[in-house]
């Protein structure tokens, strides 16, 4: 570790974060990683480039992604990463163990990873396509949260609570959902189902995590252009994207930095009174 930094300038100084799904320069994961690093956090990221390589926009060079995060770190912060497939049943436990080994303890977990592709309408659904999305988007998120939370011991409550909890030291978990609760997502039944599960279970898991001093919130980032909304390459018709763009109240798609700012606020001291919420940050897209 290098010299310490002023916590008033870097509000996440001394905090450690694990962020999943960080493998592309235009991805939300990199936007969040850089934002947290700029605020002083040490950052450990998970990536799985094989998934990106199967998408129309392809995979990025992981070394360049690592360099982009390192360039945002403050002098006292550290960095680590690991590439693994979160569809593997033991991967969530192994990832948490690796990040804890690197930093000693994790304060923040941001589950940004997602399975995309291989989807379709209800008439296309198979057990395999549904299970593939569930395993990555929902199951691994729940298991990551479990193993993250097991670092934290139970906190006093009720008559045993003699003074208020130090809210600045609470753990933070952020899940990512999609817009399935705002309107239909035709052709994305497997993806929307797995993301709806996270939004639906947020209050239950948030209530359980409070017993460990951990605050969980879920974010719907809206239509953020991570490459899939470009003219080419694409995985959806151009007329659909043009229609969505015309309906955006601010005249643009979201940027990765848009949800990154919200997530950084939620995991900071400023967001310590927010818990168990499903928050939509979409530039007014759901109001169109």
N, C-alpha and C positions, 0 to 999 in steps of 0.2 A: 504494500500500500504506500502511496505517496503522501504528501502533506495534506492535512485536513482542509476542509473548505467551510466557508461561512454558511450555516444552516439557513440564515435569513435570505441569502441569495440562491441557495440550492435546497429547497424544502424537502427533497427526498434523500438528502445526504445521509449516509449510514444505513439506508434501507436497501433491501435486496429483493429483486423481482425475477420471477420465471415467466417468460412469455412464450407461448407456443405458436406455431405456424408462421415462422419468420424466415422466409426463404426467397422473397422477391423484392426488388427495389420499389415497386409500386404497390406493395401489399400493405394492408392495415397493420400487420405485425411489425414491419420495419418502422412504420410511422410511430407506433406506440413505443417501440424499443428506443428509438432516438429521442422521443419526447421525455421519457422517464430518465434516460441517461443525461440529457441536458439539465434535468432538475436535480441531479446528483446521485441517482440510484445506481447500484451495481446491477448488471443485467446478465441473466443466463437465458439463452434462447434455444428452442427446439425447431428443427427444420426437417423436411422430408421432400427432397427435390424430385424424387421419382414420381410423386403425384403431379407436380407442376409440369414435368416433361410430357405427361399424357394430355395436357390441356392445349388448346389451340395457340396460346401465347407462349408456351414453352417455359423452361426453367432458366433461372439466372445463375451466374457464377457465385457460389457460396462464399468464396474468399472475398469477393467484392462486397457482399452483404455484410460479412463480418467487419470489413474495413469501415463501412458506413456507420456501423454502431460504435466501433472503437473511437472514431473521430468525434463522436458526440459525448463521450464519457468525460466527467470531471476528473481532476487529478487524483482524488482519493478513491475513485470507484474502480471496480473490477469487471471483467467480462468472461463469460464462458458459453459454450454451445455444445449441442449434441444432435446428430442426425439419427432419427429413428422413426419407425412407423407406429403411430398411436393406435392402429387397428389391432396390434398384437396385444393380447390380454394382459401380459405382464409389463408392457411398456410404460403405463402411467406410474407404477410404483418405482420402476428403475429410473425414470426421468426425475422424479422428485428426489430420490436418493442421490443421484448425480449432482443435482443443483445444490442440495444441502451439503454434500461433501465439498463442493467448490467454495461455498460461502459460509458454511457453518450453521446457517439458519435462513429460512425464507420468510419474508414479511408480506410479499405480494405475489399472487398468482393470477395471470391473465390468460384465459383459455380462448385463444384466437383461431386455432386450427379448425379446418373444416374439410370434409370430403365433398368434392364437386364432380360433376360428370356421372355418366351411367344412370341418369334419371329419366323421368318421363311422366306420362299421365297415369291416372289410376288404372287404365287399361293396359299399361306396360309393366305394372309392378309385379315383381317376383320376390320370393323369400330372400334370394341372394342380394338383390338391389336394395331392399329395405334394410337387411341386416348390415350391409356394407356402410350405409350412411349412419345407422344407429350406432355401430361399433365405434366409429371415429367421432361423430359429432356429439353424441349424448353419453354413451357408456364411458368413453375415455375421459370426458369432462367431469363426470361424477366421480370416477376413481381418482383422477388427479386431485380433485377437491378433498376427497377423503384423506389421501396420504399427506397432502399439504396440511390439513387441519390436525392431523395426529402429532404434529410438532408442538402444538399448543396444548397446555394442560387446561382442565376445567377451571373456570373462574367462579368466585363466590357469587351467590345470588340470594334474593329474598332477604330473610332475617340475618343471613350470614354476611351480607354486604354492609360493611361498616363505613365505607367511604366510596365516592364515585370512582368508576373505572377510569384509568388513564386512557382516554379515547385516542390520544396521539400514538399510542403503542399498539393499537389494535391491528390484527392481520386484515388483509383485504383480498377479496376474490372478485374477479370480473368474468362473467360469462358473456358470450356473444350469441344473440339470436338473429332472426331475420324479420321480414315484414309480414310474416304469415298471419299475425294477429291484426294487421291493419287492412288486409284485403287478400284476394285470391292470388296464388302463384302457380298458374297453369303450367304443366310440364315439369314441375319440380316437386312432385309429391313426396318422394323419399327424403329429399333435403329439407323441405318445409316441415315434414313430420318430426324429424330428428331435432330440428331447431325449436319447434313448438313445445317439445317435451321439456327443453331447458327453461323456456319462458314459463311454462305451467308449473314446474316444480320449484321455481325460484323462492316463493314465500316459505315453503316447507323447509328447504335446505337452509335458507337464511336464518330461520328461527332456530334450527338446530346448531348452526355455527355460532350463534351469539353466546352459547354456553362455553365456547372456547375463546371468546373475545375476538371473533372474526366477522367482518362485515362483507356480505355478498350482495352485489347488484348485477343486473344483466342489461346489456346495451344492444339495441338495434341500431346499427350505423346507417341504415337507409342505403340508397343506391350510390355507393362509393365506387368510382372508376379505378379499379385495380388492374385494368387492361381489358376486361371482358366487355366494357362499353365503348371501346375503340371501334372505328369503322372496320378495321381488319387487324389481326385475325379475330375471329368471333365464334361464339357457340350459340348465337341466337340471331334471328332475322334483323336486318338493318332497319326495317320499318318499325319494329317494336322498340328499338333503342331510340329512334328519332321521336316516336310518340312519347316515350318517357321523358326525353329531354325537353320537349315542348311543354310538358306538364310541370316541370320543375319551377317553383315560384321564383327562385333566385337566378334562373336561367343557366344553371350549370349542374353537373353531377358533383357528388361529394369528392373530396380529396382525402387520402389517408390521414392527413393532419387534422381533419375535422373530428372524427371520433377519437383520435389520439388526445386532443385537448380535453375532451370530456372525461376520458378514462384517467388521464393524469390528475384531473381535479378530484375524481372519486377516490383515488388511492392516496391523495394527499390529506394533510390535516384539515384542509378546507372542506373536504367531503365527509367528515367523520359523523355527521348526523343523518346520512343517507344510507339506508339499509333495506334490503328485500324488495327493491324496486326493479321494474322492467322499463327502461328509459329509451325513448326513441329520439334519435338525433339525425334528422333527415332533411334539414333545410326546408321543411314544409311539404315534403313529398306526400305524406299521408293526408294532407289537407286539401289536395287538389280535387 
